Amino acid sequence: MPSNSENKRDAVIVIGGGPAGLMAADVISAAGINVALYDAMPSVGRKFLLAGIGGLNLTHSEPREQFNARYGDGANAIVPLLDEFGADAVRAWAYELGVETFIGSSGRVFPRGMKAAPLLRSWLRRLRANRVQLHARQRWCGWRDDGALHFQTADGDHFVQASAVVFALGGGSWARLGSDAAWIPLLQQREIPVTALRAANCGFNIEWSEFFKQRFAGQPLKSIAISCSDNNEKIIRQRGECVVTLHGIEGSLIYALSAQLRDRIAAEGSATIYIDLAPDRSLEKLTEALARPRGSRSISKHLHSAAGIDGVKTSLLHEILQPAEFNDTGLLAATIKALPLQLLSPRPIDEAISTAGGVSFDGVDSQLMLRALPGYFCAGEMLDWEAPTGGYLLTACLASGRRAGHGVINYFKK
Ligand SMILES: Cc1cc2nc3c(=O)[nH]c(=O)nc-3n(C[C@H](O)[C@H](O)[C@H](O)COP(=O)(O)OP(=O)(O)OC[C@H]3O[C@@H](n4cnc5c(N)ncnc54)[C@H](O)[C@@H]3O)c2cc1C
C-alpha cells in the first residue's frame, strides 16, 4: 500500500511510459500534483514510436456503437472509459498538442504526417512543463518489506515511497521495446487476478510447401476476402489484404479475425479459413468463364485471362489442388471462391501487435484502482481487454490512462 498519507500530494509514481502511463501522468500533473514517471527503457514511448512507423492510427471515425463493439467481451469495461475519452477526444487531445489529424479512406484517423514522434515530443514538453520527472532505465521489480517500490538501475537498487501509484506496464508483445510482462508474477503474488496473456492481432502458422514459402514469403495477397466461423459458429466474412510469410500468414485482414481464430485453435487444435481469391465475381460467373475452351493455353494463362488469377494466387491454388483437379472447372471455381487453409497455431506472443489478457477488471474498481492494493491503479494494455487494429488499441490505452489519472486525483480528495 502506498505509504505516508500526510504526503499524499507529494509523490505519485507512474510506472511505464507508454501512451497509458504518459496520459495518467498528464492528467495528474495538470491537477498540480507532483508526478515521477519511471520506465525500464532508456527512453519512453518506444512502442508508440514503432506504431508510427507504418502510420500512427490514433483512433477511428466510425459511429460510436460500431466503435464500442470492437472491444467484444471487454466492451462492458472499456465503453465507460470511452464515454469520457473516445475518438473525438483523442483527436482534440492531439490537436491540443499541435498535431492535426485526418480521416483516411478506411475511416481510420491518423496524425497529419502519419508519425508518432512529433506528438510524443510535444507531449513530453507539456509533461516537463508540468514538472513531471522522467526517470529512464529504472526497472520496477517489486516492493521492499516496508512497502517502498523497488527499482533496478545500472547503479544498483533504488527504493521509492509513493503516495499513489499508476501501473501502465503494457502487454507482453515486442519485449525488446520494454513491455515484457515481467509484472505478472509480481502482481499475482499480491492476490491480483491476472488472466494469462494471449497473442492478439497476430499472424498464424500454416504448413506451406517448401516451394511456396521460399518463392512467395513476403508477397501480399490483395483484393481477397476471408471467411471463418466466429465463437458462436456464425460465419464472418471480411475483405482486405494480408501477407504470406515463411511461417504462414499475417497482415491487417488476418489481424481483424485473429481473436476468433486464436480461440478456435485453443479449443479445437486448428482453425480453417476460406479465402475468396476473386471476391468481385460470383461462383456462377467464374465457373462460366473458366469453362470457356482454353485451347493450347497453359492453365496459368487461362486462370489469368478467365479469372484474373495469377502469381501468388495461382500458386495458392497449387498448394490445395492436385494438377488433374485444375481440369475440373466446378472444383477449380469453388476453390477460387473458398480456398481452405488450415491455421495450426498463432505466431508467438512477442511478434503480436498486442496481447489479450492481463489484470482482470474484477480486480479493479470503476477508477481502475486495484481492489487488493488501495492507492495502486492500472491502465493500458496490461488490463484484460483486446481490440482489433484500427486505432482502438491506442484509444483505449489513452482512455484508461486518463481514468486512472482521475482515479488518483479522486483518491486524494477522500
Ligand atoms: C508494430 C505495432 C504497431 C502498432 N500500431 C498501432 C496503431 O497504429 N494504432 C493503435 O491503436 N495501436 C497500435 N499498436 C498497439 C499500441 O502501440 C499499444 O497497444 C500501446 O502502445 C500500449 O500502450 P501501453 O501504454 O499500455 O503500453 P506500452 O506502450 O507497451 O508501454 C509500457 C511501458 O512500460 C514499461 N515497462 C514495462 N515493464 C516495466 C517495469 N517492470 N519497470 C519499468 N517500466 C516498465 C515499458 O518499457 C514501456 O515503456 C501497435 C503495436 C505494434 C507492436
The ligand as an SDF file (V2000), in Angstrom:
LIG
                    3D

 53 58  0  0  0  0  0  0  0  0999 V2000
    4.1330   -2.7370  -34.6730 C   0  0  0  0  0  0  0  0  0  0  0  0
    2.9950   -2.1470  -33.8640 C   0  0  0  0  0  0  0  0  0  0  0  0
    2.1650   -1.2100  -34.4470 C   0  0  0  0  0  0  0  0  0  0  0  0
    1.0720   -0.6990  -33.7120 C   0  0  0  0  0  0  0  0  0  0  0  0
    0.2760    0.2260  -34.3170 N   0  0  0  0  0  0  0  0  0  0  0  0
   -0.7890    0.6910  -33.6460 C   0  0  0  0  0  0  0  0  0  0  0  0
   -1.6430    1.6650  -34.2430 C   0  0  0  0  0  0  0  0  0  0  0  0
   -1.3710    2.1740  -35.3550 O   0  0  0  0  0  0  0  0  0  0  0  0
   -2.7600    2.0440  -33.5660 N   0  0  0  0  0  0  0  0  0  0  0  0
   -3.0660    1.5390  -32.3240 C   0  0  0  0  0  0  0  0  0  0  0  0
   -4.1120    1.8990  -31.7700 O   0  0  0  0  0  0  0  0  0  0  0  0
   -2.2310    0.6890  -31.7040 N   0  0  0  0  0  0  0  0  0  0  0  0
   -1.1050    0.2530  -32.3300 C   0  0  0  0  0  0  0  0  0  0  0  0
   -0.2690   -0.6180  -31.7130 N   0  0  0  0  0  0  0  0  0  0  0  0
   -0.5500   -1.0070  -30.3080 C   0  0  0  0  0  0  0  0  0  0  0  0
   -0.1540    0.0860  -29.3090 C   0  0  0  0  0  0  0  0  0  0  0  0
    1.1250    0.5930  -29.6320 O   0  0  0  0  0  0  0  0  0  0  0  0
   -0.1680   -0.4700  -27.8810 C   0  0  0  0  0  0  0  0  0  0  0  0
   -1.4430   -1.0170  -27.6220 O   0  0  0  0  0  0  0  0  0  0  0  0
    0.1510    0.6130  -26.8560 C   0  0  0  0  0  0  0  0  0  0  0  0
    1.4520    1.1230  -27.0350 O   0  0  0  0  0  0  0  0  0  0  0  0
    0.0340    0.0760  -25.4290 C   0  0  0  0  0  0  0  0  0  0  0  0
    0.2290    1.1650  -24.5650 O   0  0  0  0  0  0  0  0  0  0  0  0
    0.5850    0.9670  -23.0360 P   0  0  0  0  0  0  0  0  0  0  0  0
    0.9010    2.3230  -22.5220 O   0  0  0  0  0  0  0  0  0  0  0  0
   -0.4420    0.1660  -22.3690 O   0  0  0  0  0  0  0  0  0  0  0  0
    1.9070    0.0640  -23.0350 O   0  0  0  0  0  0  0  0  0  0  0  0
    3.2980    0.2150  -23.7880 P   0  0  0  0  0  0  0  0  0  0  0  0
    3.2350    1.1880  -24.8820 O   0  0  0  0  0  0  0  0  0  0  0  0
    3.7090   -1.1770  -24.0890 O   0  0  0  0  0  0  0  0  0  0  0  0
    4.2380    0.8300  -22.6600 O   0  0  0  0  0  0  0  0  0  0  0  0
    4.5670    0.1210  -21.4840 C   0  0  0  0  0  0  0  0  0  0  0  0
    5.7980    0.7700  -20.8780 C   0  0  0  0  0  0  0  0  0  0  0  0
    6.0540    0.1550  -19.6220 O   0  0  0  0  0  0  0  0  0  0  0  0
    7.4410   -0.0300  -19.4720 C   0  0  0  0  0  0  0  0  0  0  0  0
    7.6740   -1.1260  -18.5420 N   0  0  0  0  0  0  0  0  0  0  0  0
    7.2230   -2.4100  -18.6430 C   0  0  0  0  0  0  0  0  0  0  0  0
    7.6300   -3.1120  -17.5690 N   0  0  0  0  0  0  0  0  0  0  0  0
    8.3130   -2.2600  -16.7670 C   0  0  0  0  0  0  0  0  0  0  0  0
    8.9540   -2.3900  -15.4920 C   0  0  0  0  0  0  0  0  0  0  0  0
    8.9770   -3.5570  -14.8450 N   0  0  0  0  0  0  0  0  0  0  0  0
    9.5640   -1.3130  -14.9520 N   0  0  0  0  0  0  0  0  0  0  0  0
    9.5430   -0.1020  -15.6000 C   0  0  0  0  0  0  0  0  0  0  0  0
    8.9510    0.0740  -16.8060 N   0  0  0  0  0  0  0  0  0  0  0  0
    8.3360   -0.9920  -17.3730 C   0  0  0  0  0  0  0  0  0  0  0  0
    7.9380   -0.3300  -20.8740 C   0  0  0  0  0  0  0  0  0  0  0  0
    9.3200   -0.0470  -21.0330 O   0  0  0  0  0  0  0  0  0  0  0  0
    7.0530    0.5730  -21.7240 C   0  0  0  0  0  0  0  0  0  0  0  0
    7.6600    1.8370  -21.9500 O   0  0  0  0  0  0  0  0  0  0  0  0
    0.8410   -1.1200  -32.3860 C   0  0  0  0  0  0  0  0  0  0  0  0
    1.7070   -2.0400  -31.7850 C   0  0  0  0  0  0  0  0  0  0  0  0
    2.7790   -2.5440  -32.5130 C   0  0  0  0  0  0  0  0  0  0  0  0
    3.7000   -3.5400  -31.8520 C   0  0  0  0  0  0  0  0  0  0  0  0
  1  2  1  0
  2  3  1  0
  2 52  2  0
  3  4  2  0
  4  5  1  0
  4 50  1  0
  5  6  2  0
  6  7  1  0
  6 13  1  0
  7  8  2  0
  7  9  1  0
  9 10  1  0
 10 11  2  0
 10 12  1  0
 12 13  2  0
 13 14  1  0
 14 15  1  0
 14 50  1  0
 15 16  1  0
 16 17  1  0
 16 18  1  0
 18 19  1  0
 18 20  1  0
 20 21  1  0
 20 22  1  0
 22 23  1  0
 23 24  1  0
 24 25  2  0
 24 26  1  0
 24 27  1  0
 27 28  1  0
 28 29  2  0
 28 30  1  0
 28 31  1  0
 31 32  1  0
 32 33  1  0
 33 34  1  0
 33 48  1  0
 34 35  1  0
 35 36  1  0
 35 46  1  0
 36 37  1  0
 36 45  1  0
 37 38  2  0
 38 39  1  0
 39 40  1  0
 39 45  2  0
 40 41  1  0
 40 42  2  0
 42 43  1  0
 43 44  2  0
 44 45  1  0
 46 47  1  0
 46 48  1  0
 48 49  1  0
 50 51  2  0
 51 52  1  0
 52 53  1  0
M  END
$$$$
